[in-house]
Amino acid sequence: MALHNAPLGKASEYPDRYDPSLLFPVARDENRRRIGLNDGRWPWFGEDLWQAWEVSWLRLSGVPAVAWAEIRFPAASPSIIESKSLKLYLNSFNQSAFSSPEQVAKTITDDLSSACGAAVQVDMKSVDEPGDAFGRPQGYELIDDEPVSDVVYEYSPESLSASGEVVTEKLCSHLLKSNCPVTGQPDWATLMVSYTGPKLDRAGLLKYVVSFRQKQDFHEHCVETVFTDLMAQCQPEKLMVCARYTRRGGLDINPWRATEPTQDSSGRLVRQ
């Protein structure tokens, strides 16, 4: 569907009766062509992990129930789901009755799988469960204090470089910021890079991260751009790139792409 028809950036009514037609898919192909992937294939495994913190419906007794959900979209799906449309869709459960959390999860699973064109995994979570949040992804080294003298705020893949001995490192930065391509609103994230290969120049990586500051793109597209840039500029043997984005409208989106099948297991960060 054309993005100008999406609800993002427009005044919207918030329906409270179940309505799967609210979901608005956006094809991934255009962005992948933009970063040089023109043949329908891509050099990664991955998924987009969404955390939905405002899920509610009515029990059959009429008493409301609340939960939060982890939603995993495979990176191979033909489409992503525009975030405001997902928020509107989840709000449509608010005054609709379901027999159990399992029925809600199955309904969401079926609807999202149909909309994005691939099997989606939905795990419903109790809001009463204790949980831990981390300031920094566990096992990662922060690069945000590396000395950078020539900071730029325009997308700069040429800032990336690697050389010397092959190392295995996990690096992160809290300074990733991009802007929504529709509304211009800022999107904030912690970027995680785990790799084996020639040693990355950390100052150059930090400069590259900062260069996204005025870039307009969706979360998923930013992560795919970082992945392809690192592969092209630094040629690691193994690579995983993940961005843990801050919450907006009760949703956060956390895409990861990797050279091997794995899963982002960093846990929720304090900004989420």
Disulfide bonds with the S-S distance in Angstrom:
none
